[in-house]
Amino acid sequence: MKKISIGVVGAGTMGSGIAQLAATAGHDVLLVDVNDTVLQKAQASVQKALNRLAEKGQISNAEAIAIFGRIYFSNELKILKDAHWVIEAIVEDLKIKSELFNELEKLVVDSCILASNTSSLSINALASTCRIPSRVIGLHFFNPVALMPLVEHIPALQTDKEVLDTTLEYIQQWGKLSVIAKDTPGFIVNRIARPYYSEALRIYEEGIADFATIDYAMTSIHNFKMGPFALMDFIGNDVNFAVTKSVWEACFFEPRYKPSFTQRNLVSAKWLGKKTGRGYYNYANDLPMPDQENRILLSGIANRILYMLINEAVDAWYYGLASYEDIERAMTKGVNYPMGLLHWAKELGINHCLIGMEELHQYYKEDRYRPSPGFKKLIADLHV
Ligand code: NAI
């Protein structure tokens, strides 16, 4: 692998993780942030993470020192002038990201790839503000970068195929798994995962079950690692609500993605989850017990959420947001689902899942529950 010099702008949660990853792969990394305190924190956190790996014997002490030595921390953008790639991980704001890219284009060589780690903004829109839009690409890492194996590559309409190929080659060499997503709101993972949260909230709002019982249904019946409410509390309700709202708005107010008042109220009350000690659960107290006995209720809840997730995956596949394989990989590696959703549909019976959706649609008469036309295509393809 050619040793290239990688610039990372934004030394927060994501930027420091990306810098550590690239340095571990042997690259010289230039990590830039406008905030000196953040830079100092990044320095300390990368060093701590590397020391921990050395203590566990996953790398030697000499390697830890060498990796750390390859990262150069700076508050000056101009050190990026010779970078071959710059990965941006600054604040989630199109105007600010675009200003940064304009500044970078004055500094770097024309062949330098400009990647954005945005989780929700349009890469087409960002590229359109650049002098050379063909070098811009979305590279969506997951948090924490060191542990999460997935990276979504999002080429804009303007992106050169060569730029995509280069990022695919390097990300693979860095030990991560790539998927390619069209530039649509939420890309693959953050879009297909929406019903995990929104349908759980809807079930709660209908008074069907409490948070603990809905969580228990998903972990006990379908083996998800965390139930939806525990997961939202872990992610932070402010972050989860913002993603939901942004996907809903960017999808022209698609009813499937409509945010919930329950979650909005929690955000307004600053019950943001684990980080504030209170969210759906109050972490100062013992957590409430779920209703573990009512198997019919638990199965009904778990299947309803699963059908909605499968519907979303089938729809993404039908409309070509990503390939079949990438949709499967994204959900198992980006959010640790126990099985790829399309494979899951086949295991349950695609027609069975379609009927599940039709029954919900029939009952509620809401567009939110309309089955994807992709079910019929999946069934037809199976019989070819
Ligand atoms: P963060 O708030 O931890 O870090 C952002 C850093 O950018 C801050 O240290 C800030 O000082 C710096 N910054 C802001 N404007 C700057 C500029 N013009 N030049 C240089 N530095 C600047 O944010 P986080 O969580 O690391 O997110 C960064 C990006 O990654 C966002 O686009 C976010 O949507 C995306 N993302 C975040 C994930 C997460 O779980 N936190 C997951 C995947 C993507």
Residues whose N, C-alpha, C, O or C-beta is under 5 A from the ligand:
A	BS01	NAI	V9 G10 A11 G12 T13 M14 G15 V32 D33 V34 N35 V38 A89 I90 V91 E92 L100 N117 T118 S119 F141 F142 N143
